[in-house]
Amino acid sequence: MITIQVFRSASGSPASGERVHVWKGDNGSNEYTNSAGEAHFASLTPSEYEVTVAGKSIFKGRIEGRQVVYV
């Protein structure tokens, strides 16, 4: 499982209700952030991924466990 935690850049507060897409090659998965700004991807394992939040590319690289991003 991997978790993406999304925070607002301006305020530092968790970004709830954001659509997070994590993908690798042609395969991807979508989740929405909870009140803590976390989107949990139970079926994904540590690997190289690209992360988009609300359609904008936010992160590219290896994710193991948890990745924090800012929007």
Residue pairs with C-beta under 8 A, 6 or more apart in sequence:
1 40
1 41
1 42
1 43
1 44
1 45
2 22
2 40
2 41
2 44
2 45
2 46
2 49
2 63
2 64
2 65
2 66
2 67
3 38
3 39
3 40
3 41
3 65
3 66
3 67
4 20
4 22
4 31
4 33
4 38
4 39
4 41
4 51
4 53
4 63
4 66
4 67
4 69
5 14
5 33
5 36
5 37
5 38
5 39
5 66
5 67
5 68
5 69
6 14
6 15
6 18
6 20
6 33
6 37
6 38
6 39
6 53
6 68
6 69
6 70
6 71
7 13
7 14
7 15
7 37
7 68
7 69
7 70
7 71
8 14
8 15
8 70
8 71
9 70
9 71
13 37
14 33
14 35
14 36
14 37
14 38
15 33
15 37
15 53
15 71
16 33
16 34
16 35
16 36
16 37
17 32
17 33
18 32
18 33
18 37
18 39
18 53
18 54
18 71
19 30
19 31
19 32
19 53
19 54
19 55
20 30
20 31
20 32
20 33
20 39
20 51
20 52
20 53
21 28
21 29
21 30
21 51
21 52
21 53
22 28
22 29
22 41
22 44
22 49
22 50
22 51
22 63
23 29
23 49
23 50
23 52
24 47
24 48
24 49
24 50
29 41
29 43
29 44
31 39
31 40
31 41
32 39
33 39
44 63
46 62
46 63
46 64
46 65
47 62
47 63
48 60
48 61
48 62
48 63
49 59
49 60
49 61
49 62
49 63
50 57
50 59
50 60
51 57
51 58
51 59
51 60
51 63
51 67
51 69
52 58
53 69
53 71
54 71
56 71
58 69
58 70
58 71
59 67
59 69
